[in-house]
Amino acid sequence: MHFTKMHGLGNDYLYVYGEAPENVSALSVRLSDRHFGAGSDTMIYISPSKVADFRMRIFNADGSEAMMCGNGIRCVGKYVFDKGYTDKTLLKIETRSGVKTLRLQIAGGKATGASVDMGTAVVSPDITLNAEGAVLTGTPVNVGNPHVVIFVDNAEEVPLTRWGPLIEHDPAFPDGVNVEFVQMLSERVMRMRVWERGSGVTMACGTGSCASVAAAVKKNICRSGADISVHLDGGTLKVRVDKDGAVTMTGPAQTVYEGEAAL
């Protein structure tokens, strides 16, 4: 099996063009392992679509299938453009959370990143969470997949590897949830750390960044229609949430290497 390793701000993926095999869950677990596999947060399969230009299926490092991946979808755009599957710079990508639109950024004949119309963020009322005795206020947000955003005074001091899995599996989220800890640095700049459902700590999360800005706009911490810089462990994304909840995310996409793996 030929694969391409790519990343968006350090959120890394193994891409395969074609339909996912029957053993895809076990394959994702094996190849995502950073000691005995190629190492990745997620495997993504790209194939033709009947309702869009291409279809993406996303399999986390634990073998579960995800609904949507913000950093991953930018890399899908780069993959199909750079490899000649399309010459379009405006693409429709089918995901399990609907069809998303990408506007590719091109330099030197290669895609370097994209702006993605992420759809509408749905922000729910705050809930109270408990992690190791700490009482936390979480804002549930759906951006095609489930998130809970927790605003903190200092994101660096959050015990992410302890609190993340506890909140991911909290009874309030029977299907699990992605967890974002957000520190506001200014009205237009935030620091975010993330525990991703099915993958654990990652260097960046595109949908998590969108959820965080949507929560901040809902709470009147950030202004709607403004470009907000989200500083992640792997770099910075730009996210805009309009008054109607429509979300646009902009960021880079990079290829790391090509490889072969046994099925």
Backbone hydrogen bonds in HBPLUS format (Angstrom, degrees):
<---DONOR---> <-ACCEPTOR-->    atom                        ^
c    i                          cat <-CA-CA->   ^        H-A-AA   ^      H-
h    n   atom  resd res      DA  || num        DHA   H-A  angle D-A-AA Bond
n    s   type  num  typ     dist DA aas  dist angle  dist       angle   num
A0261-ALA N   A0001-MET O   2.84 MM 260  5.17 152.3  1.91 143.6 153.0     1
A0003-PHE N   A0259-GLY O   2.92 MM 256  5.33 166.2  1.94 144.7 146.7     2
A0259-GLY N   A0003-PHE O   2.87 MM 256  5.33 161.5  1.90 157.5 156.1     3
A0004-THR N   A0015-TYR O   2.90 MM  11  5.03 149.8  1.99 137.1 146.9     4
A0015-TYR N   A0004-THR O   2.81 MM  11  5.03 170.5  1.82 142.5 145.9     5
A0005-LYS N   A0257-TYR O   2.80 MM 252  5.37 161.2  1.84 167.1 171.9     6
A0256-VAL N   A0005-LYS O   2.72 MM 251  5.36 167.9  1.74 149.6 149.5     7
A0257-TYR N   A0005-LYS O   3.37 MM 252  5.37 151.2  2.46 128.2 135.4     8
A0006-MET N   A0013-TYR O   2.99 MM   7  5.42 157.2  2.04 146.6 153.9     9
A0013-TYR N   A0006-MET O   2.85 MM   7  5.42 161.7  1.88 159.1 161.4    10
A0007-HIS N   A0254-GLN O   2.87 MM 247  5.44 156.4  1.92 151.1 157.5    11
A0254-GLN N   A0007-HIS O   2.96 MM 247  5.44 156.0  2.02 156.7 164.4    12
A0008-GLY N   A0011-ASN O   3.07 MM   3  5.21 157.0  2.12 134.4 138.3    13
A0011-ASN N   A0008-GLY O   3.14 MM   3  5.21 162.5  2.17 112.9 114.9    14
A0041-ASP N   A0012-ASP O   2.91 MM  29  5.56 160.6  1.95 135.4 141.4    15
A0014-LEU N   A0042-THR O   3.06 MM  28  6.58 147.8  2.17 145.9 155.9    16
A0044-ILE N   A0014-LEU O   2.88 MM  30  6.14 164.6  1.91 152.2 155.6    17
A0016-VAL N   A0044-ILE O   3.04 MM  28  6.47 151.8  2.12 154.0 159.2    18
A0046-ILE N   A0016-VAL O   2.88 MM  30  6.22 160.3  1.92 157.0 162.6    19
A0018-GLY N   A0046-ILE O   2.71 MM  28  5.82 157.6  1.76 155.4 163.5    20
A0024-VAL N   A0021-PRO O   3.19 MM   3  5.26 142.0  2.34 119.7 116.5    21
A0027-LEU N   A0023-ASN O   2.89 MM   4  6.04 156.9  1.95 155.6 163.3    22
A0028-SER N   A0024-VAL O   2.83 MM   4  5.95 156.5  1.89 149.5 154.5    23
A0029-VAL N   A0025-SER O   3.10 MM   4  6.39 159.0  2.15 147.6 152.8    24
A0030-ARG N   A0026-ALA O   2.99 MM   4  6.20 162.2  2.02 148.4 153.1    25
A0031-LEU N   A0027-LEU O   2.86 MM   4  5.98 177.0  1.86 159.0 160.0    26
A0032-SER N   A0028-SER O   2.95 MM   4  5.67 146.2  2.07 138.9 147.5    27
A0038-ALA N   A0031-LEU O   2.88 MM   7  5.30 121.2  2.23 123.7 136.7    28
A0039-GLY N   A0031-LEU O   2.90 MM   8  6.19 157.0  1.95 155.0 160.1    29
A0040-SER N   A0032-SER O   3.06 MM   8  4.44 152.6  2.14 117.9 113.5    30
A0037-GLY N   A0033-ASP O   2.94 MM   4  4.74 130.3  2.19 123.5 129.7    31
A0043-MET N   A0059-PHE O   2.80 MM  16  5.12 165.2  1.82 152.2 155.5    32
A0059-PHE N   A0043-MET O   2.77 MM  16  5.12 168.4  1.79 164.1 166.0    33
A0045-TYR N   A0057-ARG O   2.90 MM  12  5.18 155.2  1.96 148.5 155.1    34
A0057-ARG N   A0045-TYR O   2.92 MM  12  5.18 151.7  2.00 144.6 153.3    35
A0047-SER N   A0055-ARG O   3.00 MM   8  5.22 154.9  2.06 144.0 150.1    36
A0055-ARG N   A0047-SER O   2.72 MM   8  5.22 156.9  1.77 162.1 163.8    37
A0053-ASP N   A0092-LYS O   2.87 MM  39  5.22 137.5  2.05 124.8 137.5    38
A0054-PHE N   A0092-LYS O   3.33 MM  38  6.80 153.0  2.40 154.4 161.9    39
A0094-GLU N   A0054-PHE O   2.75 MM  40  6.13 169.5  1.76 155.8 157.7    40
A0056-MET N   A0094-GLU O   2.96 MM  38  6.21 161.7  1.99 171.6 169.3    41
A0066-ALA N   A0058-ILE O   2.85 MM   8  5.30 152.9  1.92 136.3 145.4    42
A0060-ASN N   A0064-SER O   2.74 MM   4  5.36 153.4  1.80 169.8 170.1    43
A0063-GLY N   A0060-ASN O   2.95 MM   3  5.21 163.2  1.98 113.9 117.6    44
A0073-ILE N   A0069-CYS O   2.94 MM   4  5.99 146.4  2.06 143.6 150.5    45
A0075-CYS N   A0071-ASN O   3.42 MM   4  6.77 155.2  2.49 143.6 149.6    46
A0076-VAL N   A0072-GLY O   3.01 MM   4  6.35 139.8  2.18 140.9 152.6    47
A0077-GLY N   A0073-ILE O   3.17 MM   4  6.49 155.5  2.23 144.3 148.7    48
A0078-LYS N   A0074-ARG O   3.14 MM   4  6.55 156.6  2.20 146.0 152.0    49
A0079-TYR N   A0075-CYS O   2.81 MM   4  5.98 161.3  1.85 150.1 155.5    50
A0080-VAL N   A0076-VAL O   3.05 MM   4  6.31 171.3  2.05 162.5 161.0    51
A0081-PHE N   A0077-GLY O   3.14 MM   4  6.18 153.8  2.21 144.8 152.3    52
A0082-ASP N   A0078-LYS O   2.81 MM   4  5.75 167.1  1.83 155.4 159.3    53
A0083-LYS N   A0079-TYR O   3.06 MM   4  5.97 153.4  2.14 146.0 152.9    54
A0085-TYR N   A0080-VAL O   2.86 MM   5  4.92 132.6  2.08 148.7 159.7    55
A0084-GLY N   A0081-PHE O   3.13 MM   3  5.27 160.8  2.17 106.6 112.4    56
A0104-LEU N   A0089-THR O   2.78 MM  15  5.00 162.2  1.81 154.3 158.2    57
A0091-LEU N   A0102-LEU O   2.90 MM  11  5.06 156.7  1.95 143.1 150.4    58
A0102-LEU N   A0091-LEU O   2.79 MM  11  5.06 161.7  1.82 148.0 154.2    59
A0093-ILE N   A0100-LYS O   2.80 MM   7  5.23 166.0  1.81 156.4 161.4    60
A0100-LYS N   A0093-ILE O   2.83 MM   7  5.23 162.2  1.86 150.7 151.4    61
A0095-THR N   A0098-GLY O   2.94 MM   3  5.16 142.8  2.08 124.5 136.4    62
A0098-GLY N   A0095-THR O   3.15 MM   3  5.16 152.7  2.22 113.2 110.9    63
A0117-ASP N   A0101-THR O   2.92 MM  16  5.32 164.2  1.94 157.2 162.0    64
A0103-ARG N   A0115-SER O   2.84 MM  12  5.16 156.9  1.89 153.9 160.6    65
A0115-SER N   A0103-ARG O   2.99 MM  12  5.16 156.6  2.05 137.3 143.0    66
A0105-GLN N   A0113-GLY O   2.85 MM   8  5.20 165.0  1.87 139.6 136.5    67
A0112-THR N   A0105-GLN O   2.79 MM   7  5.65 164.1  1.82 155.5 160.8    68
A0107-ALA N   A0110-LYS O   2.86 MM   3  5.50 161.8  1.90 160.0 163.8    69
A0110-LYS N   A0107-ALA O   3.14 MM   3  5.50 165.7  2.16 114.0 118.4    70
A0253-ALA N   A0112-THR O   2.99 MM 141  5.61 147.5  2.10 129.1 125.4    71
A0114-ALA N   A0251-GLY O   3.03 MM 137  5.94 156.4  2.08 169.2 173.6    72
A0251-GLY N   A0114-ALA O   3.16 MM 137  5.94 157.9  2.21 152.6 156.8    73
A0116-VAL N   A0249-MET O   2.72 MM 133  5.23 158.2  1.77 152.6 160.3    74
A0249-MET N   A0116-VAL O   3.03 MM 133  5.23 159.7  2.07 143.8 149.2    75
A0118-MET N   A0247-VAL O   2.85 MM 129  5.30 152.1  1.93 150.3 157.0    76
A0247-VAL N   A0119-GLY O   2.88 MM 128  5.80 158.2  1.92 166.7 170.7    77
A0121-ALA N   A0245-GLY O   2.96 MM 124  5.35 165.4  1.98 142.8 140.2    78
A0122-VAL N   A0142-ASN O   2.98 MM  20  5.13 165.3  2.01 145.9 150.6    79
A0142-ASN N   A0122-VAL O   2.91 MM  20  5.13 159.4  1.95 141.3 147.7    80
A0124-SER N   A0140-PRO O   2.89 MM  16  5.33 173.2  1.89 156.7 159.0    81
A0127-ILE N   A0138-GLY O   2.81 MM  11  5.32 157.6  1.86 153.7 161.4    82
A0138-GLY N   A0127-ILE O   2.87 MM  11  5.32 167.7  1.88 160.2 163.1    83
A0129-LEU N   A0136-LEU O   2.77 MM   7  5.01 168.8  1.78 153.9 156.9    84
A0136-LEU N   A0129-LEU O   2.78 MM   7  5.01 168.9  1.79 146.0 150.0    85
A0131-ALA N   A0134-ALA O   2.93 MM   3  5.09 159.4  1.97 142.6 148.7    86
A0134-ALA N   A0131-ALA O   2.88 MM   3  5.09 161.8  1.92 119.3 120.2    87
A0139-THR N   A0149-VAL O   2.81 MM  10  4.97 157.4  1.86 137.7 145.5    88
A0149-VAL N   A0139-THR O   2.92 MM  10  4.97 169.3  1.93 129.8 130.7    89
A0141-VAL N   A0147-HIS O   2.88 MM   6  5.13 163.1  1.91 134.7 138.5    90
A0147-HIS N   A0141-VAL O   2.86 MM   6  5.13 139.7  2.02 152.8 165.2    91
A0143-VAL N   A0145-ASN O   3.07 MM   2  5.23 162.7  2.10 147.6 145.9    92
A0178-ASN N   A0146-PRO O   3.13 MM  32  6.23 170.2  2.14 135.6 138.6    93
A0148-VAL N   A0178-ASN O   2.86 MM  30  6.31 139.0  2.03 159.9 173.0    94
A0180-GLU N   A0148-VAL O   3.03 MM  32  6.28 172.3  2.04 157.6 158.4    95
A0150-ILE N   A0180-GLU O   2.79 MM  30  6.04 160.7  1.83 159.8 166.4    96
A0182-VAL N   A0150-ILE O   2.89 MM  32  6.07 162.9  1.92 146.7 151.6    97
A0152-VAL N   A0182-VAL O   2.79 MM  30  5.84 162.5  1.82 150.5 154.2    98
A0157-GLU N   A0154-ASN O   3.26 MM   3  5.71 144.3  2.40 107.6 116.2    99
A0158-VAL N   A0155-ALA O   3.36 MM   3  5.48 160.7  2.40 103.5 109.1   100
A0160-LEU N   A0158-VAL O   2.83 MM   2  5.42 127.8  2.10 111.7  95.5   101
A0162-ARG N   A0159-PRO O   3.02 MM   3  5.57 147.6  2.13 113.8 123.6   102
A0163-TRP N   A0159-PRO O   2.89 MM   4  6.01 174.0  1.90 171.9 171.4   103
A0164-GLY N   A0160-LEU O   2.82 MM   4  5.25 150.0  1.91 134.9 144.6   104
A0167-ILE N   A0163-TRP O   3.00 MM   4  6.18 163.2  2.03 161.3 164.5   105
A0168-GLU N   A0164-GLY O   2.88 MM   4  6.06 158.7  1.93 154.9 162.0   106
A0169-HIS N   A0165-PRO O   3.24 MM   4  6.26 152.2  2.32 139.5 144.1   107
A0170-ASP N   A0167-ILE O   3.11 MM   3  4.82 170.0  2.12 105.2 106.4   108
A0173-PHE N   A0170-ASP O   2.85 MM   3  5.68 168.0  1.87 129.7 133.8   109
A0176-GLY N   A0173-PHE O   2.87 MM   3  5.04 163.5  1.89 118.7 121.3   110
A0179-VAL N   A0195-TRP O   2.87 MM  16  5.09 175.4  1.87 157.2 157.6   111
A0195-TRP N   A0179-VAL O   2.89 MM  16  5.09 160.7  1.93 151.5 157.5   112
A0181-PHE N   A0193-ARG O   2.92 MM  12  5.34 169.6  1.93 160.4 163.8   113
A0193-ARG N   A0181-PHE O   3.01 MM  12  5.34 156.3  2.07 147.8 155.4   114
A0183-GLN N   A0191-ARG O   2.84 MM   8  5.11 163.9  1.87 153.3 158.8   115
A0191-ARG N   A0183-GLN O   2.81 MM   8  5.11 167.5  1.83 154.9 159.1   116
A0185-LEU N   A0189-VAL O   2.91 MM   4  5.39 152.8  1.99 139.9 146.6   117
A0186-SER N   A0189-VAL O   3.10 MM   3  5.03 149.6  2.19 146.7 140.4   118
A0189-VAL N   A0186-SER O   3.37 MM   3  5.03 167.1  2.38  99.3 103.1   119
A0229-SER N   A0188-ARG O   2.95 MM  41  6.22 165.1  1.97 154.8 150.0   120
A0190-MET N   A0229-SER O   2.93 MM  39  6.34 161.3  1.97 168.4 174.1   121
A0231-HIS N   A0190-MET O   2.78 MM  41  6.09 171.0  1.79 167.7 165.0   122
A0192-MET N   A0231-HIS O   2.99 MM  39  6.11 169.5  2.00 159.4 160.0   123
A0196-GLU N   A0200-GLY O   2.73 MM   4  4.88 161.8  1.76 136.3 131.1   124
A0199-SER N   A0196-GLU O   3.08 MM   3  5.32 162.4  2.11 121.1 126.1   125
A0200-GLY N   A0196-GLU O   2.83 MM   4  4.88 158.3  1.88 152.1 144.9   126
A0234-GLY N   A0203-MET O   2.90 MM  31  4.91 141.1  2.06 144.3 134.5   127
A0209-SER N   A0205-CYS O   2.94 MM   4  6.10 144.9  2.07 139.4 148.1   128
A0210-CYS N   A0206-GLY O   3.08 MM   4  6.41 155.9  2.14 147.3 153.7   129
A0211-ALA N   A0207-THR O   2.85 MM   4  6.10 157.8  1.90 147.8 154.1   130
A0212-SER N   A0208-GLY O   2.91 MM   4  6.07 153.9  1.98 143.3 150.3   131
A0213-VAL N   A0209-SER O   3.06 MM   4  6.31 161.2  2.10 150.0 153.8   132
A0214-ALA N   A0210-CYS O   2.93 MM   4  6.09 159.9  1.97 149.1 155.4   133
A0215-ALA N   A0211-ALA O   2.92 MM   4  6.12 155.3  1.98 147.4 153.6   134
A0216-ALA N   A0212-SER O   3.00 MM   4  6.23 155.4  2.07 143.1 150.0   135
A0217-VAL N   A0213-VAL O   2.85 MM   4  6.09 154.7  1.92 152.5 159.0   136
A0218-LYS N   A0214-ALA O   2.97 MM   4  6.15 160.3  2.01 146.0 151.6   137
A0219-LYS N   A0215-ALA O   3.04 MM   4  6.25 144.2  2.17 142.9 152.1   138
A0221-ILE N   A0216-ALA O   2.77 MM   5  4.96 152.7  1.84 163.9 159.3   139
A0222-CYS N   A0216-ALA O   3.22 MM   6  5.40 155.6  2.28 108.5 109.8   140
A0220-ASN N   A0217-VAL O   2.98 MM   3  4.92 158.9  2.02 104.9 110.8   141
A0225-GLY N   A0241-VAL O   2.83 MM  16  5.60 157.5  1.88 127.9 134.2   142
A0228-ILE N   A0239-VAL O   2.83 MM  11  5.23 172.0  1.84 147.2 149.9   143
A0239-VAL N   A0228-ILE O   2.97 MM  11  5.23 160.5  2.00 145.0 151.3   144
A0230-VAL N   A0237-LEU O   2.86 MM   7  5.23 169.4  1.87 157.8 160.8   145
A0237-LEU N   A0230-VAL O   3.10 MM   7  5.23 156.6  2.16 140.4 144.0   146
A0232-LEU N   A0235-GLY O   2.70 MM   3  5.17 168.7  1.72 166.4 168.8   147
A0235-GLY N   A0232-LEU O   3.25 MM   3  5.17 156.5  2.30 102.1 108.9   148
A0238-LYS N   A0250-THR O   3.08 MM  12  5.18 174.2  2.09 154.8 156.5   149
A0250-THR N   A0238-LYS O   2.84 MM  12  5.18 158.0  1.89 155.4 160.1   150
A0240-ARG N   A0248-THR O   2.89 MM   8  5.22 158.7  1.93 152.1 158.8   151
A0248-THR N   A0240-ARG O   2.90 MM   8  5.22 158.3  1.95 151.8 158.6   152
A0242-ASP N   A0246-ALA O   2.89 MM   4  5.29 163.1  1.92 155.5 157.7   153
A0245-GLY N   A0242-ASP O   2.89 MM   3  5.25 161.6  1.92 117.3 121.5   154
